[in-house]
Amino acid sequence: MTTLTNRRSPIDSAVATTRGDDGTTGLLFGGERIGKDDPRAEAYGTIDEAVAALGMARANLGAKRRIGTLPAGLGGLAQLILRIQRELFVVGAELATNPDAWDRLEDGRTRVSEAMVADVERDLVELERHLDMPREFVVPGETPTSAALELARTILRRAERRAVALQREGLIPGPNLIPYLNRLADLVWVLARAAERAESRAATPARKPGAANRRETRT
């Protein structure tokens, strides 16, 4: 039996290399290629999704600024979101490194540092001081900015779950990546509440009016 091989010639593109046409992808610092459905690719791909969702929130803030409708309380939010997006590239780099290259990782550049975790914790505590936090689960959708932040939060939680699975297999090189994702998802949830407050909106409770209240449990 003759086996037909579908080989495509390289194309003149700065983006498409065709090397992934076999279903594999390369990792940071080179080394053995992995399948695009590898748990590591799934993890850092999920981080990429979170970066994009945060970009939706930042783009909405930019649009408000351009047309002069940005509330004063949201003045610094775009810069904070941008910082988080850039930090998530550090998370992605750590997840996308083969174990034989872990010794080449650098804290704060290609590996999550303890300082990154501390910065997120500081921002979280500072924001909570100025907010009346909901005492139960909330339904996203009060404002475009808060909805985009909630979308990013859920994606971050999925990334955290993927990272926990990798840690169980000994595939997380540093001790700070999972704590960072855990704290960051909490921070993004609080940012969504801050965004609502800045536009004089309140989070919609998950229970209908009159239903028994229940404090939301966060991890």
mmCIF file of the C-alpha atoms, coordinates in Angstrom:
data_MODEL
# 
_entry.id   MODEL 
# 
loop_
_atom_site.group_PDB 
_atom_site.id 
_atom_site.type_symbol 
_atom_site.label_atom_id 
_atom_site.label_alt_id 
_atom_site.label_comp_id 
_atom_site.label_asym_id 
_atom_site.label_entity_id 
_atom_site.label_seq_id 
_atom_site.pdbx_PDB_ins_code 
_atom_site.Cartn_x 
_atom_site.Cartn_y 
_atom_site.Cartn_z 
_atom_site.occupancy 
_atom_site.B_iso_or_equiv 
_atom_site.pdbx_formal_charge 
_atom_site.auth_seq_id 
_atom_site.auth_comp_id 
_atom_site.auth_asym_id 
_atom_site.auth_atom_id 
_atom_site.pdbx_PDB_model_num 
ATOM 1   C CA . MET A 1 1   ? 0.000   0.000  0.000  1.00 0.00 ? 1   MET A CA 1 
ATOM 2   C CA . THR A 1 2   ? 1.305   3.423  -0.893 1.00 0.00 ? 2   THR A CA 1 
ATOM 3   C CA . THR A 1 3   ? 1.247   6.000  1.896  1.00 0.00 ? 3   THR A CA 1 
ATOM 4   C CA . LEU A 1 4   ? 0.577   9.508  0.725  1.00 0.00 ? 4   LEU A CA 1 
ATOM 5   C CA . THR A 1 5   ? 2.282   12.278 2.691  1.00 0.00 ? 5   THR A CA 1 
ATOM 6   C CA . ASN A 1 6   ? 0.822   15.747 2.556  1.00 0.00 ? 6   ASN A CA 1 
ATOM 7   C CA . ARG A 1 7   ? 3.926   17.937 2.525  1.00 0.00 ? 7   ARG A CA 1 
ATOM 8   C CA . ARG A 1 8   ? 3.416   21.633 2.036  1.00 0.00 ? 8   ARG A CA 1 
ATOM 9   C CA . SER A 1 9   ? 6.197   23.911 0.936  1.00 0.00 ? 9   SER A CA 1 
ATOM 10  C CA . PRO A 1 10  ? 7.180   26.772 3.288  1.00 0.00 ? 10  PRO A CA 1 
ATOM 11  C CA . ILE A 1 11  ? 5.259   29.961 2.609  1.00 0.00 ? 11  ILE A CA 1 
ATOM 12  C CA . ASP A 1 12  ? 6.576   33.501 2.475  1.00 0.00 ? 12  ASP A CA 1 
ATOM 13  C CA . SER A 1 13  ? 5.174   34.555 5.846  1.00 0.00 ? 13  SER A CA 1 
ATOM 14  C CA . ALA A 1 14  ? 6.696   36.067 8.965  1.00 0.00 ? 14  ALA A CA 1 
ATOM 15  C CA . VAL A 1 15  ? 4.085   34.288 11.099 1.00 0.00 ? 15  VAL A CA 1 
ATOM 16  C CA . ALA A 1 16  ? 3.240   30.934 9.518  1.00 0.00 ? 16  ALA A CA 1 
ATOM 17  C CA . THR A 1 17  ? 6.258   28.612 9.593  1.00 0.00 ? 17  THR A CA 1 
ATOM 18  C CA . THR A 1 18  ? 4.373   25.382 8.693  1.00 0.00 ? 18  THR A CA 1 
ATOM 19  C CA . ARG A 1 19  ? 6.457   23.538 11.334 1.00 0.00 ? 19  ARG A CA 1 
ATOM 20  C CA . GLY A 1 20  ? 3.320   22.991 13.380 1.00 0.00 ? 20  GLY A CA 1 
ATOM 21  C CA . ASP A 1 21  ? 1.435   21.321 10.565 1.00 0.00 ? 21  ASP A CA 1 
ATOM 22  C CA . ASP A 1 22  ? 2.315   17.964 12.105 1.00 0.00 ? 22  ASP A CA 1 
ATOM 23  C CA . GLY A 1 23  ? 0.475   18.889 15.319 1.00 0.00 ? 23  GLY A CA 1 
ATOM 24  C CA . THR A 1 24  ? 3.570   19.746 17.353 1.00 0.00 ? 24  THR A CA 1 
ATOM 25  C CA . THR A 1 25  ? 4.871   22.994 18.797 1.00 0.00 ? 25  THR A CA 1 
ATOM 26  C CA . GLY A 1 26  ? 8.193   24.245 20.098 1.00 0.00 ? 26  GLY A CA 1 
ATOM 27  C CA . LEU A 1 27  ? 8.920   25.354 23.652 1.00 0.00 ? 27  LEU A CA 1 
ATOM 28  C CA . LEU A 1 28  ? 10.984  28.196 25.070 1.00 0.00 ? 28  LEU A CA 1 
ATOM 29  C CA . PHE A 1 29  ? 14.771  27.683 24.774 1.00 0.00 ? 29  PHE A CA 1 
ATOM 30  C CA . GLY A 1 30  ? 14.209  24.920 22.216 1.00 0.00 ? 30  GLY A CA 1 
ATOM 31  C CA . GLY A 1 31  ? 14.478  21.254 23.016 1.00 0.00 ? 31  GLY A CA 1 
ATOM 32  C CA . GLU A 1 32  ? 12.096  18.466 22.083 1.00 0.00 ? 32  GLU A CA 1 
ATOM 33  C CA . ARG A 1 33  ? 8.852   19.629 20.474 1.00 0.00 ? 33  ARG A CA 1 
ATOM 34  C CA . ILE A 1 34  ? 5.576   18.651 22.121 1.00 0.00 ? 34  ILE A CA 1 
ATOM 35  C CA . GLY A 1 35  ? 2.083   17.967 20.823 1.00 0.00 ? 35  GLY A CA 1 
ATOM 36  C CA . LYS A 1 36  ? -0.241  20.927 20.583 1.00 0.00 ? 36  LYS A CA 1 
ATOM 37  C CA . ASP A 1 37  ? -2.612  18.996 22.848 1.00 0.00 ? 37  ASP A CA 1 
ATOM 38  C CA . ASP A 1 38  ? 0.100   18.431 25.463 1.00 0.00 ? 38  ASP A CA 1 
ATOM 39  C CA . PRO A 1 39  ? -0.997  19.542 28.974 1.00 0.00 ? 39  PRO A CA 1 
ATOM 40  C CA . ARG A 1 40  ? 1.772   22.162 28.961 1.00 0.00 ? 40  ARG A CA 1 
ATOM 41  C CA . ALA A 1 41  ? 0.518   23.654 25.704 1.00 0.00 ? 41  ALA A CA 1 
ATOM 42  C CA . GLU A 1 42  ? -3.004  23.594 27.124 1.00 0.00 ? 42  GLU A CA 1 
ATOM 43  C CA . ALA A 1 43  ? -1.808  25.464 30.217 1.00 0.00 ? 43  ALA A CA 1 
ATOM 44  C CA . TYR A 1 44  ? 0.112   28.248 28.528 1.00 0.00 ? 44  TYR A CA 1 
ATOM 45  C CA . GLY A 1 45  ? -2.559  28.478 25.834 1.00 0.00 ? 45  GLY A CA 1 
ATOM 46  C CA . THR A 1 46  ? -5.075  29.145 28.587 1.00 0.00 ? 46  THR A CA 1 
ATOM 47  C CA . ILE A 1 47  ? -2.830  31.913 29.903 1.00 0.00 ? 47  ILE A CA 1 
ATOM 48  C CA . ASP A 1 48  ? -2.883  33.388 26.393 1.00 0.00 ? 48  ASP A CA 1 
ATOM 49  C CA . GLU A 1 49  ? -6.686  33.384 26.517 1.00 0.00 ? 49  GLU A CA 1 
ATOM 50  C CA . ALA A 1 50  ? -6.609  35.279 29.825 1.00 0.00 ? 50  ALA A CA 1 
ATOM 51  C CA . VAL A 1 51  ? -4.290  37.902 28.347 1.00 0.00 ? 51  VAL A CA 1 
ATOM 52  C CA . ALA A 1 52  ? -6.732  38.403 25.468 1.00 0.00 ? 52  ALA A CA 1 
ATOM 53  C CA . ALA A 1 53  ? -9.739  38.701 27.782 1.00 0.00 ? 53  ALA A CA 1 
ATOM 54  C CA . LEU A 1 54  ? -7.911  41.309 29.854 1.00 0.00 ? 54  LEU A CA 1 
ATOM 55  C CA . GLY A 1 55  ? -7.216  43.096 26.586 1.00 0.00 ? 55  GLY A CA 1 
ATOM 56  C CA . MET A 1 56  ? -10.958 43.401 26.033 1.00 0.00 ? 56  MET A CA 1 
ATOM 57  C CA . ALA A 1 57  ? -11.297 45.172 29.374 1.00 0.00 ? 57  ALA A CA 1 
ATOM 58  C CA . ARG A 1 58  ? -8.376  47.469 28.625 1.00 0.00 ? 58  ARG A CA 1 
ATOM 59  C CA . ALA A 1 59  ? -9.703  48.273 25.146 1.00 0.00 ? 59  ALA A CA 1 
ATOM 60  C CA . ASN A 1 60  ? -13.062 49.258 26.627 1.00 0.00 ? 60  ASN A CA 1 
ATOM 61  C CA . LEU A 1 61  ? -11.327 51.596 29.054 1.00 0.00 ? 61  LEU A CA 1 
ATOM 62  C CA . GLY A 1 62  ? -9.348  53.097 26.180 1.00 0.00 ? 62  GLY A CA 1 
ATOM 63  C CA . ALA A 1 63  ? -12.521 53.735 24.219 1.00 0.00 ? 63  ALA A CA 1 
ATOM 64  C CA . LYS A 1 64  ? -14.079 55.481 27.202 1.00 0.00 ? 64  LYS A CA 1 
ATOM 65  C CA . ARG A 1 65  ? -10.994 57.644 27.602 1.00 0.00 ? 65  ARG A CA 1 
ATOM 66  C CA . ARG A 1 66  ? -11.021 58.670 23.940 1.00 0.00 ? 66  ARG A CA 1 
ATOM 67  C CA . ILE A 1 67  ? -14.648 59.796 23.993 1.00 0.00 ? 67  ILE A CA 1 
ATOM 68  C CA . GLY A 1 68  ? -14.357 61.439 27.394 1.00 0.00 ? 68  GLY A CA 1 
ATOM 69  C CA . THR A 1 69  ? -16.613 59.109 29.390 1.00 0.00 ? 69  THR A CA 1 
ATOM 70  C CA . LEU A 1 70  ? -13.982 57.400 31.561 1.00 0.00 ? 70  LEU A CA 1 
ATOM 71  C CA . PRO A 1 71  ? -14.973 57.754 35.230 1.00 0.00 ? 71  PRO A CA 1 
ATOM 72  C CA . ALA A 1 72  ? -12.277 59.168 37.513 1.00 0.00 ? 72  ALA A CA 1 
ATOM 73  C CA . GLY A 1 73  ? -12.294 55.958 39.530 1.00 0.00 ? 73  GLY A CA 1 
ATOM 74  C CA . LEU A 1 74  ? -11.085 53.985 36.526 1.00 0.00 ? 74  LEU A CA 1 
ATOM 75  C CA . GLY A 1 75  ? -8.184  56.267 35.704 1.00 0.00 ? 75  GLY A CA 1 
ATOM 76  C CA . GLY A 1 76  ? -5.428  53.852 36.705 1.00 0.00 ? 76  GLY A CA 1 
ATOM 77  C CA . LEU A 1 77  ? -7.141  50.580 35.879 1.00 0.00 ? 77  LEU A CA 1 
ATOM 78  C CA . ALA A 1 78  ? -5.859  50.303 32.307 1.00 0.00 ? 78  ALA A CA 1 
ATOM 79  C CA . GLN A 1 79  ? -2.250  50.518 33.472 1.00 0.00 ? 79  GLN A CA 1 
ATOM 80  C CA . LEU A 1 80  ? -2.818  47.892 36.140 1.00 0.00 ? 80  LEU A CA 1 
ATOM 81  C CA . ILE A 1 81  ? -4.405  45.575 33.589 1.00 0.00 ? 81  ILE A CA 1 
ATOM 82  C CA . LEU A 1 82  ? -1.467  46.110 31.240 1.00 0.00 ? 82  LEU A CA 1 
ATOM 83  C CA . ARG A 1 83  ? 0.947   45.208 34.029 1.00 0.00 ? 83  ARG A CA 1 
ATOM 84  C CA . ILE A 1 84  ? -0.997  42.016 34.679 1.00 0.00 ? 84  ILE A CA 1 
ATOM 85  C CA . GLN A 1 85  ? -1.004  41.140 30.973 1.00 0.00 ? 85  GLN A CA 1 
ATOM 86  C CA . ARG A 1 86  ? 2.764   41.521 30.834 1.00 0.00 ? 86  ARG A CA 1 
ATOM 87  C CA . GLU A 1 87  ? 3.210   39.429 33.971 1.00 0.00 ? 87  GLU A CA 1 
ATOM 88  C CA . LEU A 1 88  ? 1.131   36.675 32.420 1.00 0.00 ? 88  LEU A CA 1 
ATOM 89  C CA . PHE A 1 89  ? 3.724   36.419 29.664 1.00 0.00 ? 89  PHE A CA 1 
ATOM 90  C CA . VAL A 1 90  ? 6.153   35.483 32.453 1.00 0.00 ? 90  VAL A CA 1 
ATOM 91  C CA . VAL A 1 91  ? 3.717   32.790 33.580 1.00 0.00 ? 91  VAL A CA 1 
ATOM 92  C CA . GLY A 1 92  ? 3.444   31.530 30.021 1.00 0.00 ? 92  GLY A CA 1 
ATOM 93  C CA . ALA A 1 93  ? 7.214   31.395 29.654 1.00 0.00 ? 93  ALA A CA 1 
ATOM 94  C CA . GLU A 1 94  ? 7.589   29.291 32.790 1.00 0.00 ? 94  GLU A CA 1 
ATOM 95  C CA . LEU A 1 95  ? 4.897   26.891 31.616 1.00 0.00 ? 95  LEU A CA 1 
ATOM 96  C CA . ALA A 1 96  ? 6.447   26.671 28.135 1.00 0.00 ? 96  ALA A CA 1 
ATOM 97  C CA . THR A 1 97  ? 9.932   25.600 29.188 1.00 0.00 ? 97  THR A CA 1 
ATOM 98  C CA . ASN A 1 98  ? 11.209  22.045 28.954 1.00 0.00 ? 98  ASN A CA 1 
ATOM 99  C CA . PRO A 1 99  ? 12.591  20.672 32.233 1.00 0.00 ? 99  PRO A CA 1 
ATOM 100 C CA . ASP A 1 100 ? 16.087  20.397 30.740 1.00 0.00 ? 100 ASP A CA 1 
ATOM 101 C CA . ALA A 1 101 ? 16.109  24.210 30.364 1.00 0.00 ? 101 ALA A CA 1 
ATOM 102 C CA . TRP A 1 102 ? 14.709  25.141 33.781 1.00 0.00 ? 102 TRP A CA 1 
ATOM 103 C CA . ASP A 1 103 ? 18.143  26.307 34.905 1.00 0.00 ? 103 ASP A CA 1 
ATOM 104 C CA . ARG A 1 104 ? 17.907  29.095 32.304 1.00 0.00 ? 104 ARG A CA 1 
ATOM 105 C CA . LEU A 1 105 ? 14.764  30.646 33.784 1.00 0.00 ? 105 LEU A CA 1 
ATOM 106 C CA . GLU A 1 106 ? 15.020  34.074 35.442 1.00 0.00 ? 106 GLU A CA 1 
ATOM 107 C CA . ASP A 1 107 ? 12.761  35.355 38.202 1.00 0.00 ? 107 ASP A CA 1 
ATOM 108 C CA . GLY A 1 108 ? 10.446  38.101 36.981 1.00 0.00 ? 108 GLY A CA 1 
ATOM 109 C CA . ARG A 1 109 ? 11.301  37.519 33.319 1.00 0.00 ? 109 ARG A CA 1 
ATOM 110 C CA . THR A 1 110 ? 10.669  33.875 32.519 1.00 0.00 ? 110 THR A CA 1 
ATOM 111 C CA . ARG A 1 111 ? 9.726   32.511 35.969 1.00 0.00 ? 111 ARG A CA 1 
ATOM 112 C CA . VAL A 1 112 ? 7.154   33.854 38.411 1.00 0.00 ? 112 VAL A CA 1 
ATOM 113 C CA . SER A 1 113 ? 8.907   35.534 41.317 1.00 0.00 ? 113 SER A CA 1 
ATOM 114 C CA . GLU A 1 114 ? 7.930   35.912 44.945 1.00 0.00 ? 114 GLU A CA 1 
ATOM 115 C CA . ALA A 1 115 ? 7.835   39.681 44.368 1.00 0.00 ? 115 ALA A CA 1 
ATOM 116 C CA . MET A 1 116 ? 5.153   39.227 41.694 1.00 0.00 ? 116 MET A CA 1 
ATOM 117 C CA . VAL A 1 117 ? 2.964   37.366 44.184 1.00 0.00 ? 117 VAL A CA 1 
ATOM 118 C CA . ALA A 1 118 ? 3.576   40.060 46.811 1.00 0.00 ? 118 ALA A CA 1 
ATOM 119 C CA . ASP A 1 119 ? 2.605   42.835 44.369 1.00 0.00 ? 119 ASP A CA 1 
ATOM 120 C CA . VAL A 1 120 ? -0.703  41.148 43.560 1.00 0.00 ? 120 VAL A CA 1 
ATOM 121 C CA . GLU A 1 121 ? -1.431  40.636 47.261 1.00 0.00 ? 121 GLU A CA 1 
ATOM 122 C CA . ARG A 1 122 ? -0.677  44.302 47.962 1.00 0.00 ? 122 ARG A CA 1 
ATOM 123 C CA . ASP A 1 123 ? -3.030  45.457 45.196 1.00 0.00 ? 123 ASP A CA 1 
ATOM 124 C CA . LEU A 1 124 ? -5.729  43.076 46.395 1.00 0.00 ? 124 LEU A CA 1 
ATOM 125 C CA . VAL A 1 125 ? -5.614  44.279 50.005 1.00 0.00 ? 125 VAL A CA 1 
ATOM 126 C CA . GLU A 1 126 ? -5.501  47.941 48.972 1.00 0.00 ? 126 GLU A CA 1 
ATOM 127 C CA . LEU A 1 127 ? -8.536  47.630 46.713 1.00 0.00 ? 127 LEU A CA 1 
ATOM 128 C CA . GLU A 1 128 ? -10.552 45.720 49.290 1.00 0.00 ? 128 GLU A CA 1 
ATOM 129 C CA . ARG A 1 129 ? -10.078 48.583 51.743 1.00 0.00 ? 129 ARG A CA 1 
ATOM 130 C CA . HIS A 1 130 ? -12.124 50.871 49.504 1.00 0.00 ? 130 HIS A CA 1 
ATOM 131 C CA . LEU A 1 131 ? -14.924 48.507 48.507 1.00 0.00 ? 131 LEU A CA 1 
ATOM 132 C CA . ASP A 1 132 ? -18.001 47.064 50.137 1.00 0.00 ? 132 ASP A CA 1 
ATOM 133 C CA . MET A 1 133 ? -17.548 43.506 48.977 1.00 0.00 ? 133 MET A CA 1 
ATOM 134 C CA . PRO A 1 134 ? -20.584 41.416 47.936 1.00 0.00 ? 134 PRO A CA 1 
ATOM 135 C CA . ARG A 1 135 ? -21.522 38.800 50.497 1.00 0.00 ? 135 ARG A CA 1 
ATOM 136 C CA . GLU A 1 136 ? -22.718 36.239 47.967 1.00 0.00 ? 136 GLU A CA 1 
ATOM 137 C CA . PHE A 1 137 ? -22.121 35.035 44.414 1.00 0.00 ? 137 PHE A CA 1 
ATOM 138 C CA . VAL A 1 138 ? -22.681 37.647 41.720 1.00 0.00 ? 138 VAL A CA 1 
ATOM 139 C CA . VAL A 1 139 ? -23.831 37.521 38.094 1.00 0.00 ? 139 VAL A CA 1 
ATOM 140 C CA . PRO A 1 140 ? -21.377 39.178 35.676 1.00 0.00 ? 140 PRO A CA 1 
ATOM 141 C CA . GLY A 1 141 ? -22.583 41.742 33.158 1.00 0.00 ? 141 GLY A CA 1 
ATOM 142 C CA . GLU A 1 142 ? -23.175 45.080 34.872 1.00 0.00 ? 142 GLU A CA 1 
ATOM 143 C CA . THR A 1 143 ? -20.656 46.901 32.660 1.00 0.00 ? 143 THR A CA 1 
ATOM 144 C CA . PRO A 1 144 ? -18.562 45.895 29.627 1.00 0.00 ? 144 PRO A CA 1 
ATOM 145 C CA . THR A 1 145 ? -15.364 46.381 31.617 1.00 0.00 ? 145 THR A CA 1 
ATOM 146 C CA . SER A 1 146 ? -16.450 44.303 34.603 1.00 0.00 ? 146 SER A CA 1 
ATOM 147 C CA . ALA A 1 147 ? -17.819 41.580 32.320 1.00 0.00 ? 147 ALA A CA 1 
ATOM 148 C CA . ALA A 1 148 ? -14.497 41.321 30.466 1.00 0.00 ? 148 ALA A CA 1 
ATOM 149 C CA . LEU A 1 149 ? -12.670 41.147 33.795 1.00 0.00 ? 149 LEU A CA 1 
ATOM 150 C CA . GLU A 1 150 ? -14.976 38.361 34.960 1.00 0.00 ? 150 GLU A CA 1 
ATOM 151 C CA . LEU A 1 151 ? -14.280 36.467 31.748 1.00 0.00 ? 151 LEU A CA 1 
ATOM 152 C CA . ALA A 1 152 ? -10.551 36.851 32.393 1.00 0.00 ? 152 ALA A CA 1 
ATOM 153 C CA . ARG A 1 153 ? -11.039 35.622 35.967 1.00 0.00 ? 153 ARG A CA 1 
ATOM 154 C CA . THR A 1 154 ? -12.738 32.413 34.886 1.00 0.00 ? 154 THR A CA 1 
ATOM 155 C CA . ILE A 1 155 ? -9.992  31.760 32.339 1.00 0.00 ? 155 ILE A CA 1 
ATOM 156 C CA . LEU A 1 156 ? -7.359  32.340 35.022 1.00 0.00 ? 156 LEU A CA 1 
ATOM 157 C CA . ARG A 1 157 ? -9.086  29.770 37.218 1.00 0.00 ? 157 ARG A CA 1 
ATOM 158 C CA . ARG A 1 158 ? -8.943  27.290 34.356 1.00 0.00 ? 158 ARG A CA 1 
ATOM 159 C CA . ALA A 1 159 ? -5.244  28.061 33.898 1.00 0.00 ? 159 ALA A CA 1 
ATOM 160 C CA . GLU A 1 160 ? -4.763  27.464 37.606 1.00 0.00 ? 160 GLU A CA 1 
ATOM 161 C CA . ARG A 1 161 ? -6.427  24.072 37.347 1.00 0.00 ? 161 ARG A CA 1 
ATOM 162 C CA . ARG A 1 162 ? -4.193  23.158 34.413 1.00 0.00 ? 162 ARG A CA 1 
ATOM 163 C CA . ALA A 1 163 ? -1.134  24.285 36.377 1.00 0.00 ? 163 ALA A CA 1 
ATOM 164 C CA . VAL A 1 164 ? -2.132  22.197 39.403 1.00 0.00 ? 164 VAL A CA 1 
ATOM 165 C CA . ALA A 1 165 ? -2.294  19.137 37.158 1.00 0.00 ? 165 ALA A CA 1 
ATOM 166 C CA . LEU A 1 166 ? 1.189   19.924 35.830 1.00 0.00 ? 166 LEU A CA 1 
ATOM 167 C CA . GLN A 1 167 ? 2.535   20.401 39.330 1.00 0.00 ? 167 GLN A CA 1 
ATOM 168 C CA . ARG A 1 168 ? 1.247   16.965 40.251 1.00 0.00 ? 168 ARG A CA 1 
ATOM 169 C CA . GLU A 1 169 ? 3.384   15.588 37.415 1.00 0.00 ? 169 GLU A CA 1 
ATOM 170 C CA . GLY A 1 170 ? 6.444   17.573 38.484 1.00 0.00 ? 170 GLY A CA 1 
ATOM 171 C CA . LEU A 1 171 ? 6.235   19.940 35.501 1.00 0.00 ? 171 LEU A CA 1 
ATOM 172 C CA . ILE A 1 172 ? 6.146   23.307 37.310 1.00 0.00 ? 172 ILE A CA 1 
ATOM 173 C CA . PRO A 1 173 ? 9.707   24.559 37.839 1.00 0.00 ? 173 PRO A CA 1 
ATOM 174 C CA . GLY A 1 174 ? 9.113   27.248 40.472 1.00 0.00 ? 174 GLY A CA 1 
ATOM 175 C CA . PRO A 1 175 ? 7.125   27.532 43.731 1.00 0.00 ? 175 PRO A CA 1 
ATOM 176 C CA . ASN A 1 176 ? 5.338   30.800 42.929 1.00 0.00 ? 176 ASN A CA 1 
ATOM 177 C CA . LEU A 1 177 ? 3.354   30.151 39.749 1.00 0.00 ? 177 LEU A CA 1 
ATOM 178 C CA . ILE A 1 178 ? 0.269   28.540 41.293 1.00 0.00 ? 178 ILE A CA 1 
ATOM 179 C CA . PRO A 1 179 ? 0.053   30.979 44.247 1.00 0.00 ? 179 PRO A CA 1 
ATOM 180 C CA . TYR A 1 180 ? 0.353   33.814 41.725 1.00 0.00 ? 180 TYR A CA 1 
ATOM 181 C CA . LEU A 1 181 ? -2.538  32.527 39.605 1.00 0.00 ? 181 LEU A CA 1 
ATOM 182 C CA . ASN A 1 182 ? -4.651  31.938 42.705 1.00 0.00 ? 182 ASN A CA 1 
ATOM 183 C CA . ARG A 1 183 ? -4.099  35.472 44.039 1.00 0.00 ? 183 ARG A CA 1 
ATOM 184 C CA . LEU A 1 184 ? -4.453  37.023 40.590 1.00 0.00 ? 184 LEU A CA 1 
ATOM 185 C CA . ALA A 1 185 ? -7.876  35.482 39.985 1.00 0.00 ? 185 ALA A CA 1 
ATOM 186 C CA . ASP A 1 186 ? -9.007  36.989 43.286 1.00 0.00 ? 186 ASP A CA 1 
ATOM 187 C CA . LEU A 1 187 ? -7.559  40.377 42.313 1.00 0.00 ? 187 LEU A CA 1 
ATOM 188 C CA . VAL A 1 188 ? -9.309  40.362 38.948 1.00 0.00 ? 188 VAL A CA 1 
ATOM 189 C CA . TRP A 1 189 ? -12.612 39.573 40.675 1.00 0.00 ? 189 TRP A CA 1 
ATOM 190 C CA . VAL A 1 190 ? -12.100 42.581 42.938 1.00 0.00 ? 190 VAL A CA 1 
ATOM 191 C CA . LEU A 1 191 ? -11.152 44.720 39.925 1.00 0.00 ? 191 LEU A CA 1 
ATOM 192 C CA . ALA A 1 192 ? -14.493 43.837 38.366 1.00 0.00 ? 192 ALA A CA 1 
ATOM 193 C CA . ARG A 1 193 ? -16.268 45.075 41.486 1.00 0.00 ? 193 ARG A CA 1 
ATOM 194 C CA . ALA A 1 194 ? -14.167 48.261 41.469 1.00 0.00 ? 194 ALA A CA 1 
ATOM 195 C CA . ALA A 1 195 ? -15.056 48.820 37.812 1.00 0.00 ? 195 ALA A CA 1 
ATOM 196 C CA . GLU A 1 196 ? -18.745 48.517 38.617 1.00 0.00 ? 196 GLU A CA 1 
ATOM 197 C CA . ARG A 1 197 ? -18.504 50.935 41.516 1.00 0.00 ? 197 ARG A CA 1 
ATOM 198 C CA . ALA A 1 198 ? -16.626 53.508 39.432 1.00 0.00 ? 198 ALA A CA 1 
ATOM 199 C CA . GLU A 1 199 ? -19.572 53.565 37.015 1.00 0.00 ? 199 GLU A CA 1 
ATOM 200 C CA . SER A 1 200 ? -22.124 53.736 39.857 1.00 0.00 ? 200 SER A CA 1 
ATOM 201 C CA . ARG A 1 201 ? -23.273 50.180 39.284 1.00 0.00 ? 201 ARG A CA 1 
ATOM 202 C CA . ALA A 1 202 ? -23.658 47.354 41.790 1.00 0.00 ? 202 ALA A CA 1 
ATOM 203 C CA . ALA A 1 203 ? -23.011 43.681 41.194 1.00 0.00 ? 203 ALA A CA 1 
ATOM 204 C CA . THR A 1 204 ? -26.161 41.645 40.563 1.00 0.00 ? 204 THR A CA 1 
ATOM 205 C CA . PRO A 1 205 ? -26.559 38.904 43.206 1.00 0.00 ? 205 PRO A CA 1 
ATOM 206 C CA . ALA A 1 206 ? -26.946 35.350 41.976 1.00 0.00 ? 206 ALA A CA 1 
ATOM 207 C CA . ARG A 1 207 ? -30.017 34.825 44.165 1.00 0.00 ? 207 ARG A CA 1 
ATOM 208 C CA . LYS A 1 208 ? -33.315 36.509 43.424 1.00 0.00 ? 208 LYS A CA 1 
ATOM 209 C CA . PRO A 1 209 ? -34.387 39.249 45.844 1.00 0.00 ? 209 PRO A CA 1 
ATOM 210 C CA . GLY A 1 210 ? -35.744 37.740 49.032 1.00 0.00 ? 210 GLY A CA 1 
ATOM 211 C CA . ALA A 1 211 ? -33.695 34.554 48.802 1.00 0.00 ? 211 ALA A CA 1 
ATOM 212 C CA . ALA A 1 212 ? -31.495 33.680 51.759 1.00 0.00 ? 212 ALA A CA 1 
ATOM 213 C CA . ASN A 1 213 ? -28.081 35.331 51.629 1.00 0.00 ? 213 ASN A CA 1 
ATOM 214 C CA . ARG A 1 214 ? -24.964 33.268 51.471 1.00 0.00 ? 214 ARG A CA 1 
ATOM 215 C CA . ARG A 1 215 ? -21.404 34.494 51.742 1.00 0.00 ? 215 ARG A CA 1 
ATOM 216 C CA . GLU A 1 216 ? -19.345 33.546 48.711 1.00 0.00 ? 216 GLU A CA 1 
ATOM 217 C CA . THR A 1 217 ? -16.496 31.194 49.525 1.00 0.00 ? 217 THR A CA 1 
ATOM 218 C CA . ARG A 1 218 ? -13.261 32.104 47.769 1.00 0.00 ? 218 ARG A CA 1 
ATOM 219 C CA . THR A 1 219 ? -10.128 29.966 47.617 1.00 0.00 ? 219 THR A CA 1 
# 
